[in-house]
Amino acid sequence: MGKQLVLNLRFNSKLTLIQNYRGILQYQFSIMASNTKHRLIFDLPKSERDLSLRSALNEAIQLAIEKNQPFVYRNSLCIQPNYFIHEYPDGKKFLIAQNQNNSEETVLRELR
């Protein structure tokens, strides 16, 4: 599965999106390249920072949908630290276990 990066964004509710490491970096660099002021996100006013983060999140979600990549998160079914839910844009949903030594994934149960 490769390297992963967890992106935690807090707006009205907590949303955890795990995306491909390379994809997230592309978004960060494209946002930096389009920002002529090159201000750090932490230096922006809260409303501008929220708008920027929402925009980046929407782009990341759209790219994940286009690539048919799963949204990965944890819920009450994840009773072990290496259990995750993979939910695909087509509606399929799986409980998976990830081998922490080699990142190999095993489907434990199809949820939908």
Residue pairs with C-beta under 8 A, 6 or more apart in sequence:
1 98
1 103
1 105
2 20
2 21
2 22
2 103
3 21
4 18
4 19
4 20
4 21
4 72
5 18
5 19
5 21
5 24
6 16
6 17
6 18
7 16
7 17
7 18
7 19
7 24
7 57
7 60
8 14
8 15
8 16
9 15
9 17
9 53
9 57
11 50
11 53
11 54
15 57
16 73
16 74
17 57
17 60
17 61
17 71
17 72
17 73
18 71
18 72
18 73
18 84
19 60
19 64
19 69
20 69
23 60
23 63
23 64
23 67
23 69
24 60
27 56
27 59
27 60
27 63
28 56
30 59
31 52
31 55
31 56
32 38
41 49
41 52
41 53
42 49
44 52
64 70
64 71
64 89
65 89
68 88
68 89
68 90
69 88
70 86
70 87
70 88
70 94
71 86
71 87
71 88
72 84
72 85
72 86
72 87
73 84
73 85
73 87
74 83
74 84
74 85
75 85
77 83
77 85
77 95
77 111
78 84
78 85
78 95
80 97
82 97
82 98
82 99
82 100
83 95
83 96
83 97
83 98
83 108
84 95
84 96
84 98
85 93
85 94
85 95
85 96
85 111
86 93
86 94
86 96
86 105
87 93
87 94
91 112
92 110
92 112
93 110
93 111
93 112
94 107
94 108
94 109
94 110
94 111
95 107
95 108
95 109
95 111
96 105
96 106
96 107
96 108
97 105
97 106
97 108
98 104
98 105
98 106
99 105
99 106
